[in-house]
Amino acid sequence: MPAHTPPGRPVFEPADRIPALAALRSAVRRKDWGAVAAAFDGLDDEDDRTLACRVVAETDGSEVFLRQAAERFPRDPLPRSLLADRLVQIGWGIRTAHRAQHA
């Protein structure tokens, strides 16, 4: 996935620098499973797939769409894997910085 030239400051949102990730996030927001699956089909590098998974997992509200995709395509591991990553992100968002005894 080619990235835009960095502007000289750190960028922590990969979709801001890598157009393919912005397009992937847009496909998730549009609930376009065909575009999401095609985006992953085009990724040969494991690091690129990992980064793409993270972008999907960090897309607010994507769990509903991913659950629907997992139900529509029960033999396809991609929607289930993306849903699992999203649920982990939700779990981390629920958990606070407090230890369990303080919850």
Secondary structure as UniProt FT lines:
FT   HELIX           14..16
FT   HELIX           19..30
FT   HELIX           33..41
FT   HELIX           46..57
FT   TURN            60..61
FT   HELIX           62..72
FT   TURN            74..75
FT   HELIX           77..94
FT   HELIX           100..102
//
